[in-house]
Amino acid sequence: MELLQKTIEKITGLDQEMMNAARTRVDNLIKPTKSLGRLEDLAVQLVGITRNAIPRVDQKAIILMSADHGVYEEGITIFPQEITLAQTLNFPKGLTGVCVIGRVSGAKIVTVDIGVKADIPEDAGVLIRKIKYGTDNMAKGPAMTREEAIKSLEVGIEVANEQIAKGVQLLGTGEMGICNTTPSTAILSVIGGFHPEEVTGRGAGVGNGGIEHKIAVIKEAIRVNQPNREDAIDVLAKVGGLEIGGMAGVMLAAAANQVPVVVDGFISTAAAVIAVTIEPKVREYLIPSHASAEPGGQKGSELLGIKPMIHMDLCLGEGSGAAMAFSIVDAACSMMQHMPTFAEAGMEI
């Protein structure tokens, strides 16, 4: 809890004075005002986050948290739980969606076992930060203890701090965990005050009971555990996931270190809801990537007050959308680095 508390205490708002100066500069670059749309807003946000008038994000990393879920027992997915382990081992090999997309911007993929229901070999290229072998079945009781939930946040903080200390200037969040749309939906339902019917999607593939059974399981988990929507750690512990806590911790650490962090899809958005509920100023450091095909993705973005940049019907997860958005962040930085103002170019307007 000490690391979590110290991290929260370090988080401040963005530098508004620098952002005002950045806005003035952007408005005077050699282009019509607002002609680069949201790229201009992103550039101003990056200045406010980094406290650098010419921001750079040359070193990038997606921190990918892997964990299993006890609620798998309820038959809510058609996929075997062993896929979590298989994919976790594939990330360091560069074989998955996030890996191939991350190549485009030179992002490294940092894979973390925070709760996989199996032992991972030490030479697999995975950071072993396992808290437990998957969560407990949230339909029958809390997914984890409060102490385990705090530890998941702190693992995310620790890994993010390590990457930032190595020079990483832009972070992204990613995850792997069979049936993790279920706890994500429960988190959003509780904190956002949504009926599960509004925000429950098919995920990677619902089980034989269909989406109605998945909704019923989420409702039962909320009924059994009665999470306190005002206490994000309580919600995380009772109906969340270890990888969700890990990603929320990454976001807290990014904000504390004044580093931008790109949010992936629905599960990452649920983690962002946890992080922002813990400390509302975290929202200012978040860069949304894509509009998830999951119904909860849009609701989560609206709850956070962030607007996704990419609309390509993505729903893979892993951090794949965040990796794609890295190139947009690069473009915003390039605009600030290389485009002159009219005055600098000697042009009269």
Phi, psi and chi 1 to 4 in degrees:
 res  aa     phi    psi   chi1   chi2   chi3   chi4
   1 MET       -  -27.6 -174.9   66.5 -177.5      -
   2 GLU   -63.5  -44.4 -177.6  179.9   -3.7      -
   3 LEU   -63.3  -43.8  175.7   59.1      -      -
   4 LEU   -59.3  -46.9  175.2   59.7      -      -
   5 GLN   -64.8  -42.6 -169.2   57.2   42.9      -
   6 LYS   -63.4  -37.2  -74.9 -177.0  176.4  179.1
   7 THR   -66.0  -45.8  -58.2      -      -      -
   8 ILE   -59.4  -42.2  -66.2  168.0      -      -
   9 GLU   -66.0  -22.7  -69.9  170.1   -2.0      -
  10 LYS   -81.8  -13.8  -76.0  178.8   61.5  179.6
  11 ILE   -79.8  124.4  -61.4  171.8      -      -
  12 THR  -123.8  168.7   61.5      -      -      -
  13 GLY   -71.3  171.5      -      -      -      -
  14 LEU   -71.0  161.8  -55.3 -168.6      -      -
  15 ASP   -79.9   98.3 -170.4  -44.6      -      -
  16 GLN   -67.1  -35.4  -66.0  -60.5  -38.4      -
  17 GLU   -63.6  -44.1 -175.5  175.5  -17.5      -
  18 MET   -66.8  -35.0  -69.1 -163.1   70.1      -
  19 MET   -67.2  -38.4  -69.6  175.0   72.1      -
  20 ASN   -62.9  -42.1  -69.3  -21.9      -      -
  21 ALA   -66.0  -38.6      -      -      -      -
  22 ALA   -65.5  -40.2      -      -      -      -
  23 ARG   -62.0  -42.2  175.8   61.5   67.3 -173.2
  24 THR   -61.5  -43.8  -61.8      -      -      -
  25 ARG   -63.7  -47.4  177.4  173.8  178.1   79.8
  26 VAL   -59.1  -39.7  167.0      -      -      -
  27 ASP   -68.0  -17.5  -73.4  -13.8      -      -
  28 ASN  -108.9    7.3  -75.5  -80.4      -      -
  29 LEU   -67.1  160.7  -63.5  176.4      -      -
  30 ILE   -75.7   76.3   51.7  170.7      -      -
  31 LYS  -166.9  159.7   59.0  174.3 -179.5   56.2
  32 PRO   -62.6  143.6  -21.9   33.1      -      -
  33 THR   -56.2  134.1  -55.8      -      -      -
  34 LYS    68.6    7.9  -51.0  -65.0 -174.8 -172.9
  35 SER   -70.6  -18.8   59.4      -      -      -
  36 LEU   -99.3   14.5  -75.7  175.9      -      -
  37 GLY    51.4 -128.4      -      -      -      -
  38 ARG   -71.4  -16.1  -68.0  179.9   61.0 -162.5
  39 LEU   -62.6  -35.4 -165.0   70.5      -      -
  40 GLU   -66.4  -42.4  -60.1 -177.7   15.6      -
  41 ASP   -63.1  -39.3  -62.2  -27.2      -      -
  42 LEU   -64.5  -41.8  176.0   56.4      -      -
  43 ALA   -61.0  -42.5      -      -      -      -
  44 VAL   -65.1  -41.5  172.2      -      -      -
  45 GLN   -61.1  -42.7 -179.1 -172.0    8.7      -
  46 LEU   -62.2  -38.0  -71.2  167.7      -      -
  47 VAL   -62.6  -44.4  169.4      -      -      -
  48 GLY   -65.3  -35.3      -      -      -      -
  49 ILE   -71.6  -50.6  -69.5  172.1      -      -
  50 THR   -85.5  -14.9   63.6      -      -      -
  51 ARG    59.2   34.7  -81.9   70.4  170.0  171.5
  52 ASN  -129.4  121.6 -172.2  -21.9      -      -
  53 ALA   -63.4  -26.6      -      -      -      -
  54 ILE  -122.8   81.7  -52.0  -65.1      -      -
  55 PRO   -66.4  148.4   24.0  -32.6      -      -
  56 ARG  -130.4  142.4  -57.5 -171.8   68.4   92.0
  57 VAL  -134.9   51.0  -68.2      -      -      -
  58 ASP   -66.7  -33.2  -59.3  -37.3      -      -
  59 GLN  -106.7  122.3  -64.9 -167.7   54.0      -
  60 LYS  -128.8  149.9  -48.4  172.9 -175.3   69.6
  61 ALA  -148.7  138.5      -      -      -      -
  62 ILE  -100.7  120.8  -58.6 -113.7      -      -
  63 ILE   -94.5  114.5  -62.5  177.3      -      -
  64 LEU  -108.3  114.4 -164.1  155.1      -      -
  65 MET   -96.1  130.1  -62.3  -76.6  175.1      -
  66 SER  -116.7  133.9  -71.0      -      -      -
  67 ALA  -163.1  156.6      -      -      -      -
  68 ASP  -104.2  171.5  -79.4  -56.7      -      -
  69 HIS  -134.6  129.1  -62.9  -93.9      -      -
  70 GLY   -64.6  -25.3      -      -      -      -
  71 VAL   -66.7   -8.8   73.5      -      -      -
  72 TYR   -53.8  -30.3  177.0   82.9      -      -
  73 GLU   -57.4  -22.6  -60.9  169.8   -0.5      -
  74 GLU   -81.1    2.4  -59.2  -61.2  -41.8      -
  75 GLY    68.9   40.4      -      -      -      -
  76 ILE   -94.3    0.5   50.4  178.5      -      -
  77 THR  -141.7  153.5  178.9      -      -      -
  78 ILE   -86.2  -10.6   58.6  172.5      -      -
  79 PHE   -92.8  143.1  -69.5   99.4      -      -
  80 PRO   -69.9  145.1   23.4  -32.3      -      -
  81 GLN   -62.7  -24.4 -164.4  166.2   42.8      -
  82 GLU   -62.7  -15.3  -70.1   75.2   15.9      -
  83 ILE   -63.7  -31.5  -71.9  178.1      -      -
  84 THR   -56.6  -48.5  -58.0      -      -      -
  85 LEU   -63.9  -46.2  172.1   61.5      -      -
  86 ALA   -60.0  -45.0      -      -      -      -
  87 GLN   -71.2  -35.8  -76.6  -65.9   79.3      -
  88 THR   -58.5  -37.5  -60.3      -      -      -
  89 LEU   -74.5  -23.8  -65.1  173.4      -      -
  90 ASN   -80.2  -25.8  -79.6  -29.0      -      -
  91 PHE   -59.0  -49.3  -66.5  124.5      -      -
  92 PRO   -64.1  -18.4  -22.1   34.7      -      -
  93 LYS   -83.4   -7.6  -61.4  173.8 -176.1  175.8
  94 GLY    75.8   25.1      -      -      -      -
  95 LEU   -96.6  -15.6  -57.2  176.9      -      -
  96 THR   -94.2  174.9   72.6      -      -      -
  97 GLY   -55.7  -48.3      -      -      -      -
  98 VAL   -63.8  -32.8   65.4      -      -      -
  99 CYS   -68.3  -46.7  -62.1      -      -      -
 100 VAL   -70.4  -33.6  -61.2      -      -      -
 101 ILE   -73.8  -38.1  -63.6  171.2      -      -
 102 GLY   -61.8  -26.8      -      -      -      -
 103 ARG   -57.9  -32.8  -71.8  176.7 -175.0  -90.1
 104 VAL   -60.5  -40.8  175.2      -      -      -
 105 SER  -103.5    5.8   62.3      -      -      -
 106 GLY    73.7   25.4      -      -      -      -
 107 ALA   -79.4  138.6      -      -      -      -
 108 LYS   -89.7  148.4   63.7  178.2  172.6  177.8
 109 ILE  -106.8  117.4  -48.8  -59.0      -      -
 110 VAL  -103.8  107.9 -179.4      -      -      -
 111 THR   -94.8  130.2  -50.0      -      -      -
 112 VAL  -125.1  123.4 -176.8      -      -      -
 113 ASP   -85.1  102.2  169.2   13.9      -      -
 114 ILE  -103.4   -9.8 -165.2  170.4      -      -
 115 GLY   179.8   37.0      -      -      -      -
 116 VAL   -72.3  140.7  178.0      -      -      -
 117 LYS   -83.3   52.3 -165.9  178.0 -179.7 -179.9
 118 ALA  -173.3  159.3      -      -      -      -
 119 ASP   -86.1  133.9  -71.5  -44.0      -      -
 120 ILE  -104.6  132.9  -69.2  179.2      -      -
 121 PRO   -57.5  144.4  -23.1   33.2      -      -
 122 GLU   -65.4  -24.2  -68.2 -176.7    3.1      -
 123 ASP   -96.5   17.2   60.9   -6.3      -      -
 124 ALA   -83.2   -6.4      -      -      -      -
 125 GLY    82.9   17.4      -      -      -      -
 126 VAL  -111.7  135.1  176.2      -      -      -
 127 LEU   -73.3  122.1  -71.4  179.4      -      -
 128 ILE   -93.7  103.3  -50.4  -60.0      -      -
 129 ARG  -127.1   37.2  -56.8  -67.2  174.0   88.0
 130 LYS   -61.9  127.8 -165.2 -169.4  -57.4  -73.2
 131 ILE   -91.4  -40.9  -65.4  169.6      -      -
 132 LYS  -163.2  169.4   60.5 -169.9  -61.3 -176.0
 133 TYR   -84.7   69.2  -70.0   87.1      -      -
 134 GLY    83.7  158.0      -      -      -      -
 135 THR   -73.1  167.5   54.6      -      -      -
 136 ASP   -80.3  168.7  -60.2  -35.2      -      -
 137 ASN   -73.2  107.7 -174.4  -11.7      -      -
 138 MET   -70.0  -13.0   70.1 -178.7 -165.3      -
 139 ALA   -76.6  -11.4      -      -      -      -
 140 LYS  -118.3   -8.6  -67.3 -178.5  168.0   61.1
 141 GLY   170.5 -174.7      -      -      -      -
 142 PRO   -59.0  141.9  -21.4   32.6      -      -
 143 ALA   -64.7  -31.9      -      -      -      -
 144 MET  -161.2  172.5   56.1 -173.7  124.4      -
 145 THR   -79.9  164.6   65.7      -      -      -
 146 ARG   -61.1  -37.9 -173.4  176.6 -176.7   89.5
 147 GLU   -63.6  -40.4  -68.7   71.4   25.2      -
 148 GLU   -67.4  -36.9  -71.1  165.3  -16.3      -
 149 ALA   -63.4  -44.6      -      -      -      -
 150 ILE   -62.6  -40.8  -69.3  169.3      -      -
 151 LYS   -63.0  -37.6 -176.9   57.4 -179.7  173.4
 152 SER   -63.5  -40.8   72.9      -      -      -
 153 LEU   -61.8  -41.8  -67.6  163.0      -      -
 154 GLU   -72.8  -30.2  -67.8 -171.1  -29.5      -
 155 VAL   -62.5  -43.9  165.8      -      -      -
 156 GLY   -60.8  -42.4      -      -      -      -
 157 ILE   -62.1  -46.9  -68.2  169.1      -      -
 158 GLU   -60.3  -47.3  -71.2  167.0   -2.2      -
 159 VAL   -66.0  -42.1  175.2      -      -      -
 160 ALA   -63.3  -43.8      -      -      -      -
 161 ASN   -59.4  -40.2  -75.1  -16.2      -      -
 162 GLU   -62.7  -43.3  -70.5  165.8    6.3      -
 163 GLN   -68.2  -40.6  -68.3  -56.9  -48.6      -
 164 ILE   -64.5  -38.9  -67.4  166.4      -      -
 165 ALA   -63.8  -25.6      -      -      -      -
 166 LYS   -84.4   -1.2  -68.0  177.1 -179.6  178.3
 167 GLY   106.8    3.7      -      -      -      -
 168 VAL   -66.0  131.6  168.3      -      -      -
 169 GLN  -110.3  -10.2  -59.0  151.2  -56.9      -
 170 LEU  -144.5  126.4  176.6   65.2      -      -
 171 LEU  -110.9  153.8  -70.9  168.9      -      -
 172 GLY  -134.5  155.4      -      -      -      -
 173 THR  -109.0  140.1   54.1      -      -      -
 174 GLY  -144.2  166.7      -      -      -      -
 175 GLU  -154.2  161.6   41.9   61.7   41.7      -
 176 MET  -145.7  127.4 -178.1   63.3 -140.7      -
 177 GLY  -179.2  107.2      -      -      -      -
 178 ILE   -56.2  131.1  -70.5  -62.2      -      -
 179 CYS    70.7   24.2   78.6      -      -      -
 180 ASN   -77.9   -4.2   61.8    6.8      -      -
 181 THR   -69.7  -22.1   59.3      -      -      -
 182 THR   -68.9  -54.1  -63.3      -      -      -
 183 PRO   -64.1  -33.2   18.8  -31.6      -      -
 184 SER   -61.5  -42.2  -61.9      -      -      -
 185 THR   -66.8  -39.0  -56.2      -      -      -
 186 ALA   -63.3  -42.5      -      -      -      -
 187 ILE   -59.7  -48.0  -72.5  168.2      -      -
 188 LEU   -64.6  -39.7 -172.9   59.1      -      -
 189 SER   -60.2  -44.3  -63.5      -      -      -
 190 VAL   -71.6  -55.4  172.5      -      -      -
 191 ILE   -72.4  -36.1  -65.0  179.1      -      -
 192 GLY   -84.4  -12.4      -      -      -      -
 193 GLY    72.0   28.2      -      -      -      -
 194 PHE   -93.2  148.2  -59.8  112.3      -      -
 195 HIS   -72.0  138.0  -65.8  -66.6      -      -
 196 PRO   -52.5  -31.6  -30.9   38.3      -      -
 197 GLU   -60.7  -29.4  -70.3   88.3  -13.4      -
 198 GLU   -74.0  -28.2  -65.0  179.9   77.0      -
 199 VAL  -123.8    3.4  -70.9      -      -      -
 200 THR   -90.5  126.1  -56.7      -      -      -
 201 GLY  -116.7 -173.2      -      -      -      -
 202 ARG   -80.9  -15.8  -61.3 -174.1   61.3   82.3
 203 GLY    61.8 -149.0      -      -      -      -
 204 ALA   -71.4  -21.2      -      -      -      -
 205 GLY   160.8  115.4      -      -      -      -
 206 VAL   -75.0  158.0  -67.9      -      -      -
 207 GLY   -74.7 -169.5      -      -      -      -
 208 ASN   -62.3  -26.0  -66.8  -28.1      -      -
 209 GLY   -77.8   -5.0      -      -      -      -
 210 GLY    73.0 -174.0      -      -      -      -
 211 ILE   -66.8  -26.4 -159.5  162.7      -      -
 212 GLU   -63.4  -39.8  -66.6   79.8    8.7      -
 213 HIS   -67.5  -40.9  174.9   58.6      -      -
 214 LYS   -60.3  -43.8 -175.3  174.7  179.0  179.4
 215 ILE   -61.0  -43.2  -69.6  168.8      -      -
 216 ALA   -63.1  -38.6      -      -      -      -
 217 VAL   -65.6  -43.0  169.3      -      -      -
 218 ILE   -63.0  -44.1  -68.7  166.6      -      -
 219 LYS   -61.2  -41.5  -75.2 -177.1  172.2  179.7
 220 GLU   -65.8  -40.3  179.2   65.5    5.4      -
 221 ALA   -61.8  -40.8      -      -      -      -
 222 ILE   -68.8  -40.2  -65.5  170.5      -      -
 223 ARG   -65.8  -43.8 -174.6 -164.5   69.0   78.0
 224 VAL   -67.1  -40.0  166.3      -      -      -
 225 ASN   -96.3  -23.6  -68.3  -67.3      -      -
 226 GLN    48.1   56.6  -65.8  -65.4  -56.5      -
 227 PRO   -65.5  146.9   21.9  -31.7      -      -
 228 ASN   -88.2  109.8  176.8    5.8      -      -
 229 ARG   -62.5  -20.2   65.2  179.8  -62.7 -173.1
 230 GLU   -82.7  -11.5  -55.0  -63.6  -31.9      -
 231 ASP  -119.8   96.5 -178.5   -9.6      -      -
 232 ALA   -60.6  -33.9      -      -      -      -
 233 ILE   -68.1  -37.1  -62.9  174.5      -      -
 234 ASP   -63.6  -42.8 -173.5   62.8      -      -
 235 VAL   -63.8  -46.4  176.8      -      -      -
 236 LEU   -58.5  -44.9  176.4   63.2      -      -
 237 ALA   -65.2  -41.7      -      -      -      -
 238 LYS   -83.9  -38.7  -71.2  177.7  175.0  175.0
 239 VAL  -133.8   21.9  -63.6      -      -      -
 240 GLY  -106.2 -158.5      -      -      -      -
 241 GLY  -142.7  154.9      -      -      -      -
 242 LEU   -63.7  -40.8  -66.8  159.5      -      -
 243 GLU   -69.6  -29.1   78.6  -83.3   42.1      -
 244 ILE   -68.1  -43.6  -64.1  170.1      -      -
 245 GLY   -62.3  -40.5      -      -      -      -
 246 GLY   -60.8  -44.5      -      -      -      -
 247 MET   -66.3  -39.1  -70.5 -170.3  -66.7      -
 248 ALA   -61.0  -38.4      -      -      -      -
 249 GLY   -64.0  -38.7      -      -      -      -
 250 VAL   -59.3  -42.7  169.2      -      -      -
 251 MET   -66.5  -40.1  -64.3  172.4 -161.5      -
 252 LEU   -62.3  -44.1  -70.9  163.8      -      -
 253 ALA   -65.9  -39.7      -      -      -      -
 254 ALA   -59.6  -46.6      -      -      -      -
 255 ALA   -63.2  -41.6      -      -      -      -
 256 ALA   -64.6  -29.3      -      -      -      -
 257 ASN  -100.0    6.1  -73.3  -79.8      -      -
 258 GLN    57.0   49.6  -60.8  173.3   -3.7      -
 259 VAL  -121.5  131.9  169.4      -      -      -
 260 PRO   -68.0  147.7   22.4  -30.7      -      -
 261 VAL  -135.1  127.2   56.8      -      -      -
 262 VAL   -92.1  126.3  179.8      -      -      -
 263 VAL   -89.6  131.4 -180.0      -      -      -
 264 ASP   -78.6 -130.0 -171.2   43.8      -      -
 265 GLY   -94.3 -140.5      -      -      -      -
 266 PHE   -62.1  -46.7  177.1   44.7      -      -
 267 ILE   -67.3  -40.8  -66.8   95.1      -      -
 268 SER   -64.0  -34.8  -70.9      -      -      -
 269 THR   -65.9  -38.7  -60.5      -      -      -
 270 ALA   -62.7  -39.3      -      -      -      -
 271 ALA   -64.1  -38.4      -      -      -      -
 272 ALA   -64.4  -36.9      -      -      -      -
 273 VAL   -61.5  -41.0  168.4      -      -      -
 274 ILE   -62.2  -50.0  -67.6  -69.3      -      -
 275 ALA   -61.7  -43.5      -      -      -      -
 276 VAL   -71.7  -31.1  170.5      -      -      -
 277 THR   -68.1  -36.0  -57.1      -      -      -
 278 ILE   -67.2  -46.2  -69.4  171.7      -      -
 279 GLU  -144.8  103.0  172.6   44.5   72.3      -
 280 PRO   -56.4  -27.3  -27.5   36.2      -      -
 281 LYS   -68.3  -14.9  -70.7 -171.0  -71.2  -67.5
 282 VAL   -58.4  -33.2  169.6      -      -      -
 283 ARG   -54.1  -34.6 -169.9 -163.5   67.4   78.0
 284 GLU   -67.4  -19.6  -59.9  175.6   41.9      -
 285 TYR   -95.1   -4.3  -67.2   81.8      -      -
 286 LEU   -86.6  135.0  -55.8  179.3      -      -
 287 ILE  -115.6  113.4  -62.5  172.8      -      -
 288 PRO   -73.4  144.6   27.6  -33.2      -      -
 289 SER   -98.5  -77.7   59.7      -      -      -
 290 HIS  -127.1  160.2   70.1   99.8      -      -
 291 ALA   -83.1  109.8      -      -      -      -
 292 SER   -67.2  148.0  171.7      -      -      -
 293 ALA   -74.3  -12.6      -      -      -      -
 294 GLU   -72.6  136.2  -76.9  -72.3  -56.8      -
 295 PRO   -59.3  -31.8   18.5  -31.1      -      -
 296 GLY   -70.1  -20.1      -      -      -      -
 297 GLY   -62.9  -46.5      -      -      -      -
 298 GLN   -65.9  -43.6  179.4  178.7  -14.6      -
 299 LYS   -62.5  -39.6  -66.1  -71.0 -172.6 -178.8
 300 GLY   -65.8  -41.8      -      -      -      -
 301 SER   -63.0  -41.6  -65.4      -      -      -
 302 GLU   -63.9  -40.3  -69.2  171.8   -3.1      -
 303 LEU   -61.8  -38.9 -178.5   64.6      -      -
 304 LEU   -80.6  -18.6  -70.0  166.0      -      -
 305 GLY    76.5   32.0      -      -      -      -
 306 ILE  -119.8  152.4   58.6  177.6      -      -
 307 LYS  -121.7  113.0 -174.5  178.4  178.8 -177.7
 308 PRO   -56.3  147.5  -25.0   34.9      -      -
 309 MET   -92.9  -30.4  -63.8 -176.2  -68.9      -
 310 ILE  -110.3  132.5  -60.2  169.7      -      -
 311 HIS  -125.3   89.7  -65.7  -99.1      -      -
 312 MET  -134.8   20.2  -67.8 -175.8   67.5      -
 313 ASP    58.8   35.3  -60.6  -32.0      -      -
 314 LEU   -76.3  143.9  -56.3  177.7      -      -
 315 CYS  -155.3   24.9   56.5      -      -      -
 316 LEU   -75.6  -37.4  172.9   61.5      -      -
 317 GLY    80.5 -149.0      -      -      -      -
 318 GLU    71.0  -13.2  -60.0 -178.4    3.0      -
 319 GLY    98.8   11.1      -      -      -      -
 320 SER   -64.0  -40.4   53.5      -      -      -
 321 GLY   -68.3  -37.3      -      -      -      -
 322 ALA   -63.5  -42.0      -      -      -      -
 323 ALA   -61.8  -39.1      -      -      -      -
 324 MET   -65.9  -38.2 -166.5  176.4  -64.7      -
 325 ALA   -71.5  -19.1      -      -      -      -
 326 PHE   -55.7  -36.9  -84.0    5.9      -      -
 327 SER   -66.4  -31.1  -65.3      -      -      -
 328 ILE   -69.4  -40.1  -61.2  175.6      -      -
 329 VAL   -63.1  -41.1 -179.7      -      -      -
 330 ASP   -57.4  -42.4  -84.1  -28.2      -      -
 331 ALA   -63.4  -40.3      -      -      -      -
 332 ALA   -63.7  -41.3      -      -      -      -
 333 CYS   -66.3  -40.3  -69.7      -      -      -
 334 SER   -62.5  -38.0 -176.1      -      -      -
 335 MET   -58.8  -45.4 -179.6 -175.8   72.6      -
 336 MET   -71.4  -30.6  -63.5  -59.9  -80.5      -
 337 GLN   -79.6  -35.0  -68.5  164.8   18.9      -
 338 HIS  -119.9  -16.2  -57.8  -62.2      -      -
 339 MET   -92.5  123.9 -174.4 -179.3  -73.6      -
 340 PRO   -82.9  164.2   32.1  -35.7      -      -
 341 THR   -79.2  167.2   64.0      -      -      -
 342 PHE   -58.1  -40.9  -76.1  100.0      -      -
 343 ALA   -65.3  -42.7      -      -      -      -
 344 GLU   -65.4  -31.5  -70.5  166.9  -12.7      -
 345 ALA   -86.0   -2.5      -      -      -      -
 346 GLY    69.1   31.7      -      -      -      -
 347 MET  -107.0  133.7  -61.3  170.3   63.8      -
 348 GLU   -88.9  139.0  -63.6  -69.0  -23.2      -
 349 ILE  -129.5      -   57.6  170.6      -      -
